[in-house]
Amino acid sequence: MTQMRTPPPQVWPTLRANDARALIRFLVDAFGFEETVVHGDGDRVDHAQLSWPLGGGIMLGSANRGDDPWALTPGTFGCYVVVDEIDKLHERAVAAGAEITREPFDTDYGSRDFAARDPEGNLWQFGTYRGEPAAA
């Protein structure tokens, strides 16, 4: 029998960071991203992929690289991330020193969410809402 595999994500949110290595550590420790690959020497990160346990992930790198054709301003990123256990992740984020911008709350469309800011200033909202299915 052939085993079916979920295809890898085809949309990758990206961001830049003033201290990419510190941001990677924070995103792993506070939010539970998994460090998949990090390329670069010393403090410089040319490319990093952080996977999300439920699927998908983000890519990031160091800002202020003179050769960066994808020069994004650090701290201007925002992302919604699907989570099964909001309160457990909220506790983890608080313990890791995340700035919580909105405590856990229930939405009128059935999601449970909370929001936080990372040390670079990026906004993250975590919630149980998985989106609506695409039209057939």
C-alpha positions as CSV (number, residue, x, y, z in Angstrom):
1,M,0.0,0.0,0.0
2,T,1.3,3.5,-0.9
3,Q,1.5,5.9,2.0
4,M,-0.1,9.3,1.3
5,R,2.0,12.3,2.3
6,T,0.8,15.8,2.9
7,P,2.5,18.1,0.4
8,P,4.8,20.7,1.9
9,P,3.3,24.2,2.3
10,Q,3.3,26.3,-0.8
11,V,2.9,29.7,1.0
12,W,5.7,30.8,3.3
13,P,5.3,34.0,5.4
14,T,8.7,35.7,5.7
15,L,10.3,38.2,7.9
16,R,13.6,39.9,8.8
17,A,15.1,40.4,12.2
18,N,17.8,42.7,13.7
19,D,18.9,39.7,15.8
20,A,17.7,36.7,13.8
21,R,19.4,34.0,15.9
22,A,17.8,35.5,19.1
23,L,14.4,35.6,17.4
24,I,14.7,32.0,16.3
25,R,15.5,30.9,19.9
26,F,12.5,33.0,21.1
27,L,10.0,31.6,18.6
28,V,11.1,28.0,19.4
29,D,11.1,28.5,23.2
30,A,8.0,30.8,23.6
31,F,5.7,29.6,20.8
32,G,6.8,26.1,19.9
33,F,8.1,26.5,16.4
34,E,10.6,23.9,15.4
35,E,14.0,24.9,13.9
36,T,14.3,23.1,10.6
37,V,17.3,24.7,9.0
38,V,19.4,27.8,9.6
39,H,22.1,29.0,7.1
40,G,24.6,31.8,7.8
41,D,27.8,32.5,9.6
42,G,28.2,34.1,13.0
43,D,25.3,36.3,13.9
44,R,24.2,36.6,10.3
45,V,21.3,34.4,9.2
46,D,20.9,34.2,5.4
47,H,18.0,31.8,5.6
48,A,16.1,30.0,8.3
49,Q,13.0,27.8,8.2
50,L,11.0,27.3,11.3
51,S,8.3,24.6,11.0
52,W,4.9,24.7,12.8
53,P,4.0,21.4,14.4
54,L,0.5,21.4,12.9
55,G,1.8,22.2,9.4
56,G,3.3,25.1,7.6
57,G,6.0,27.4,8.9
58,I,7.8,30.6,8.4
59,M,11.1,31.7,6.9
60,L,13.3,34.5,8.2
61,G,16.7,36.0,8.0
62,S,18.9,38.8,9.2
63,A,18.0,42.4,8.3
64,N,20.4,45.0,7.0
65,R,22.3,42.8,4.6
66,G,23.6,44.9,1.8
67,D,22.8,42.2,-0.7
68,D,19.3,41.5,0.4
69,P,16.7,41.8,-2.4
70,W,14.0,41.0,0.1
71,A,14.8,43.8,2.5
72,L,11.8,43.9,4.9
73,T,11.6,46.1,7.9
74,P,12.1,44.2,11.2
75,G,9.1,44.3,13.5
76,T,6.4,44.9,10.9
77,F,5.3,41.3,10.5
78,G,2.0,39.8,11.7
79,C,0.8,36.3,11.5
80,Y,-2.1,34.1,12.6
81,V,-1.1,30.6,13.7
82,V,-3.5,27.7,14.4
83,V,-3.1,26.0,17.7
84,D,-5.0,23.2,19.4
85,E,-4.3,24.1,23.1
86,I,-4.5,27.9,23.4
87,D,-4.2,28.1,27.2
88,K,-1.3,25.8,27.3
89,L,0.6,27.8,24.6
90,H,-0.3,31.0,26.4
91,E,1.3,29.7,29.6
92,R,4.4,28.7,27.7
93,A,4.7,32.1,26.0
94,V,4.3,33.9,29.3
95,A,6.9,31.7,31.0
96,A,9.3,32.5,28.1
97,G,8.8,36.2,28.6
98,A,6.5,37.0,25.6
99,E,4.8,40.3,25.7
100,I,1.1,39.3,25.7
101,T,-0.9,42.0,23.9
102,R,-4.3,40.2,24.4
103,E,-5.0,37.5,27.0
104,P,-6.9,34.4,25.9
105,F,-10.4,35.2,24.6
106,D,-13.3,33.5,22.8
107,T,-14.5,34.8,19.5
108,D,-18.0,35.0,18.2
109,Y,-17.1,32.6,15.4
110,G,-16.0,29.8,17.8
111,S,-12.3,30.3,18.1
112,R,-10.2,30.7,21.2
113,D,-7.2,33.1,20.7
114,F,-4.5,35.1,22.3
115,A,-2.0,37.6,20.9
116,A,1.6,38.4,21.6
117,R,4.5,40.5,20.4
118,D,8.0,39.0,19.9
119,P,11.2,40.8,20.9
120,E,11.6,42.3,17.4
121,G,8.1,43.8,17.6
122,N,6.2,41.4,15.3
123,L,2.6,40.5,16.2
124,W,1.4,36.9,16.5
125,Q,-2.1,35.8,17.1
126,F,-2.7,32.2,18.0
127,G,-6.1,30.6,17.7
128,T,-8.1,27.5,17.2
129,Y,-9.8,28.8,14.0
130,R,-8.6,26.8,11.0
131,G,-10.3,28.9,8.3
132,E,-13.2,28.0,6.1
133,P,-12.7,25.2,3.5
134,A,-11.9,26.4,-0.1
135,A,-14.7,26.2,-2.6
136,A,-14.8,23.0,-4.6
